[in-house]
Amino acid sequence: MNDSSRRTFLRGAGLLGAGAAVSALPTLGAPAASATFGHHGPDAEDACFTLAVLPDTQYLFDADRGDPAPLDATLRYVTGGDENIVFLAHLGDLTENGQPGEFDQISRSFQHLDRRRFPYSTLAGNHDIKSSTDDQRGRTPYLDAFGPQRQRGSKTFRGASPDGYNSHHVFRAGGREWLLLALDWRPSAGGLEWARSVLARNPRLPAILTIHELVWADEAGQARFSEFGQKVWDELIAGNDQIFLTLNGHYWPPGRTVKRNNAGHDVHLHITNYQDRYYGGSAMIRLYRFDLARNVIDVRTFSPWLADQAPRLNELQRREIERTGPSDYFSVEIDFDSRFAGFAPVPVPPARPAERQLIRGTVAYWRFEGRDGTPVDGVRDLSGRGNDLVRVTLPGSAAETLRYSGEFSGRQPSRSSLRFDGGKKPARGAYLRTADSAPMNAETFARGYTVEAFVKLPEDFKDGKHSWAAIFGRQGSGAHAGKTGDDPGEPSATLSLSDGAAFQWAVFPVNQNGISTAWGHELALKEWIHVAAVNDGRRTTLYVDGCPVLRNPKTAAAGIANPGGSWLIGAYAYDSIVEQAFHGWLGDVRVVGRALEPREFMLG
């Protein structure tokens, strides 16, 4: 959703105008801050989790001119919402003048987190201490209120620098551990060395750096290093590949940028601060929602305090409920496995034994295990049923057009694949077919079937030379099986790919004269995908990565008409003549003589 459509949505929900429809507020995902919440511990294994970021709250705690209510509402939201918030990081300038009375007030607010043992970090901003000093300044009201002694009972606190102004935390989320550094307003040379030592002691943890000053942004939201920020980049961030995200306050307006570190990898640098906004920023929080499955961080910024008061707000206040500009509401795409591979490579799971895949009803199971790059002559059926495959090379094609490959899907049982380099007009490449004596050549699967495979398409698949390339199917046509409906020259069964790289399972059922077709969606290239065609003797369902697709036929379709030909892997045959060989990679292929549930697929 682009920013303009987001803004349109908010206006439609009544959050940007005076005549707002309050009933639409729950669509923002912001429960009323005054609601009574039960404490729900974060789910540390969920692939979706949220890091809450709280920038400068200084104007809320400014001698006798402040108001803790906005922050209290925000902290209640953090512990009681449904965002799977795993940690809260304050970016400094907790107070305006750094006075004991101000720290007494904000300390009382943070007791809400302490009582619930909710993990958080703080750091000193220039308003919390004497701004001309670095982390060797000694004792201050900030250190008395938020020093290491406050974190002793925290389950994420891992220690502080000797001066107490720099700390580090390790929290578990998304099934792994993450390191968060909270650095002082002015970390000294010793402070930066301490931070480097923390990274060195935790060499496999992805790291998030929080600090009060690092980048500032222009009115367009383009962030740039401050003079001190450049020093921190040069001496800490650039040379430590673990740091992939930095968060700072201090300046406004908000903004962001991306820089390449010494390893050639992206580091995302974000500034967030709203003290210049209505009511000192209304204790707005920035929610970083990590989705490890989608490889994205979705970011949004809003004030739980204002959201709670929606029925009583005027136009000015309503505009401040949620910030929806490109610097406040955006997504960051990160391939986490790839980005962290240099220091925390994802372990390759071991191959699963072939015998585990021989479930009840298995008709054939083919694993493509051979030395990378060597041509394929034939493949044995590991089910023991004798449905072995032999190689067929199309005229004028080299042996290398069908070879073993070291590439594989981490979800498939084996640890190798076949690389097909085929095409059409003229037909070229090579494919595999069941031997003439293979028992499954006589099968009609009238009681049901499941055909599943792992597929990866190369970048040039959509160049027009590979449309309707088939992964699996029969060599005989509908006509050879006695069918006259639709196009009888089509194979009696084929799992093919359209010119737009969408799966199609097309079959002449035993009980129909025409073709029954299930359609998938357009696929991503250069990614491993699992596909399964499942028939229970009545209905056929096509699954992609374990999920049913939309366009599955509702008409009863039993079995597969038998034209008497062999089964093919990696070839499409029209009127029993092979017109092209497949182009891409195929992992394990399995055929089962019954309908499998998705939990039974080779996905594991």
C-alpha positions, -999 to +999 in steps of 0.1 A: +000+000+000+016+033-010+016+064+012-012+081-006-036+051-003-027+049+034-036+085+038-068+079+020-076+050+043-070+071+074-092+099+061-119+074+053-116+061+088-122+097+101-087+102+116-077+132+095-107+155+097-129+171+122-160+149+116-142+116+123-160+084+126-147+071+159-160+036+154-133+031+128-104+036+152-099-001+159-088-007+123-055+011+133-046-018+156-044+006+186-065-006+215-077+021+239-049+030+263-072+031+292-085-005+287-078-031+313-051-053+297-040-087+309-003-092+306+005-113+276+041-124+273+056-120+239+059-151+217+096-154+212+093-180+184+067-162+162+083-151+129+064-118+134+074-096+163+077-059+171+104-037+185+088-005+200+110+026+198+103+056+220+120+089+210+125+121+230+099+125+258+117+156+273+088+181+271+065+157+290+089+159+320+099+195+321+099+207+357+063+217+365+052+220+328+050+184+319+024+157+319+032+119+323-002+108+309+008+104+273+038+082+283+017+062+307-007+054+279+021+044+256+037+021+281+003+005+288-001-001+251+033-017+248+025-043+275-011-049+266-014-047+228-016-074+203+016-065+183+038-092+199+061-064+212+092-080+225+113-050+236+111-012+240+140+011+233+141+047+245+163+070+224+173+095+250+162+129+263+139+114+287+137+147+305+141+184+296+165+195+323+180+164+337+168+173+372+161+148+400+124+158+402+119+152+365+136+118+368+113+109+397+083+115+375+094+095+345+108+068+368+073+063+382+060+059+346+086+032+338+076+013+369+048+000+348+073-019+328+094-029+359+064-044+376+057-066+346+093-074+340+089-061+304+123-056+288+134-021+278+165+000+274+172+037+280+201+060+272+211+095+282+203+123+257+219+158+259+190+171+280+195+143+306+230+152+315+255+181+310+257+181+272+294+191+270+304+158+287+309+123+275+303+090+293+330+097+318+310+124+335+304+105+366+272+103+387+241+121+375+203+120+383+200+100+351+224+073+363+207+073+397+173+067+381+181+046+350+216+032+356+225-005+355+211-011+390+176-007+376+181-034+350+195-061+373+162-080+372+158-077+335+158-109+315+175-091+286+201-070+303+236-083+296+257-056+312+269-020+310+302-002+304+321+006+336+308+041+336+272+028+335+261+050+306+263+024+278+244-009+280+236-039+259+206-062+258+199-096+242+163-104+234+148-135+218+123-130+190+115-148+157+132-179+170+166-163+174+185-139+196+191-102+188+216-078+203+206-042+211+232-016+220+221+015+239+249+041+237+253+074+255+248+109+242+286+111+238+303+077+240+340+083+246+368+064+228+365+039+257+328+037+253+331+029+216+358+003+224+334-012+249+307-014+222+331-032+198+340-056+226+303-065+231+300-072+194+331-093+195+317-114+224+285-119+205+298-126+170+267-144+157+240-120+168+224-094+145+227-060+162+206-029+165+223+003+176+203+029+195+220+062+203+207+097+208+226+114+180+237+099+147+219+112+116+197+143+110+172+147+081+161+174+058+125+183+051+123+156+024+132+130+050+167+123+036+190+115+065+227+125+068+254+120+094+260+147+120+296+154+126+296+131+157+275+106+138+301+103+111+326+095+139+304+067+152+299+053+117+337+053+110+347+039+144+319+015+152+292+008+126+311+006+093+335-021+105+309-043+123+287-061+099+264-073+126+249-038+129+221-037+103+198-010+118+204+022+138+179+043+156+184+078+170+164+108+181+177+143+190+169+160+157+137+166+138+121+160+113+122+122+111+140+106+081+161+077+070+189+066+047+208+035+037+246+032+038+270+004+027+293-008+054+329-021+049+315-056+041+294-041+013+261-047+031+233-022+037+229-005+071+195+012+076+198+045+096+166+060+110+159+092+129+126+095+148+116+124+170+083+142+175+089+166+204+082+194+179+047+181+173+015+187+194+018+180+231+055+174+230+050+145+205+022+129+226+045+101+235+044+087+200+060+053+195+076+039+164+067+002+159+091-019+139+072-050+130+097-077+118+082-104+096+110-129+090+089-150+067+082-120+044+117-106+048+103-072+057+101-047+086+069-028+085+071+006+103+043+028+117+042+057+141+013+067+163+002+079+198-018+055+219-027+084+242-045+103+214-060+072+200-077+066+233-092+100+234-106+100+198-142+108+207-131+140+224-104+152+201-106+183+179-091+186+144-056+194+155-054+164+178-069+140+153-042+148+128-016+137+153-030+103+162-009+086+135+019+098+113+015+085+078+042+103+057+070+084+040+094+089+069+069+076+095+050+048+078+070+026+055+085-009+049+121-020+048+128-051+028+157-072+042+166-107+032+175-116+067+193-149+060+214-133+032+221-101+052+232-121+083+250-148+064+285-133+070+283-137+108+253-160+114+249-183+084+217-203+085+227-239+092+218-262+063+194-289+078+206-324+070+189-345+044+159-365+056+162-403+049+145-415+018+126-442+038+108-415+058+092-403+025+078-437+017+044-431+033+013-452+028+003-453-008+036-442-023+037-452-060+071-436-069+097-414-052+126-399-071+156-381-055+181-366-078+214-373-061+246-371-080+278-351-083+272-315-092+275-308-129+276-345-141+250-356-168+221-377-157+216-412-173+187-425-153+171-422-118+160-451-096+126-452-080+133-453-043+098-466-035+109-501-046+080-504-069+101-504-101+091-471-116+126-462-126+134-433-150+154-434-181+169-404-199+158-392-233+179-366-251+162-345-278+180-344-312+210-320-313+211-315-275+242-321-254+245-343-224+249-311-202+213-301-209+202-325-181+227-327-152+228-330-114+230-298-095+241-289-060+213-265-056+183-275-035+154-263-014+161-263+023+126-278+028+130-308+005+142-341+018+173-345-003+202-321-008+205-319-046+184-314-077+183-317-115+192-288-138+172-289-171+183-266-199+156-272-224+135-252-248+112-253-279+111-243-316+129-266-321+125-289-291+158-292-273+172-305-240+166-338-223+140-353-200+132-384-180+105-410-185+093-441-168+106-473-185+081-491-208+077-518-181+071-494-152+040-505-132+027-469-128+022-467-166-010-487-161-023-465-132-055-444-135-055-433-098-093-436-097-093-435-059-072-404-057-036-392-061-010-367-050+018-355-073+043-332-056+077-317-066+101-289-057+107-264-085+130-234-091+127-212-122+157-193-136+158-156-143+152-161-181+122-184-178+098-157-191+118-149-223+091-166-244+111-197-251+098-218-222+060-212-219+040-244-211+072-262-201+061-292-181+073-306-148+054-338-148+028-356-170+019-384-193+032-389-228-001-401-241-028-377-252-065-374-243-073-388-278-052-419-271-073-424-239-105-421-259-113-385-251-129-361-276-136-330-255-116-297-255-083-304-273-078-342-274-042-336-284-033-324-250-016-348-226-039-369-204-022-352-175+004-324-173+017-301-146+029-272-167+040-236-164+023-208-183+043-181-201+037-160-170+052-188-148+019-199-132+013-236-125-014-254-144-026-289-135-046-301-165-060-336-167-085-357-186-103-375-157-116-410-160-152-397-156-150-367-179-147-363-217-129-329-214-101-314-195-102-305-158-078-276-150-065-261-118-046-228-121-020-213-097-007-177-095+023-162-112+055-174-094+086-157-083+117-166-102+150-178-087+131-192-056+124-227-046+087-236-047+068-267-036+038-277-057+013-305-052-017-316-072-041-335-049-072-355-059-094-373-035-113-393-061-138-365-066-122-331-064-087-318-074-068-291-054-036-275-065-013-264-036+017-240-038+040-241-008+013-259+011-014-234+003-045-241-018-048-219-049-080-200-059-088-215-092-094-252-084-122-269-103-154-277-085-167-303-110-162-339-099-131-353-115-119-389-107-085-402-116-065-398-147-074-413-181-048-438-192-035-435-228-010-463-223+021-441-224+050-435-200+051-407-174+075-379-181+095-357-158+107-324-174+089-327-208+056-316-224+042-338-251+014-328-275-003-356-293+023-379-276+052-360-293+076-341-270+076-305-280+100-292-254+121-300-223+119-282-190+141-252-182+150-248-145+156-270-115+136-299-101+141-313-066+124-344-051+093-357-069+068-380-053+036-397-065+012-411-039-019-431-047-042-412-024-050-376-014-025-362+011-032-335+036-007-306+034+009-317+067+019-349+048+037-331+020+075-335+016+077-299+030+084-318+063 
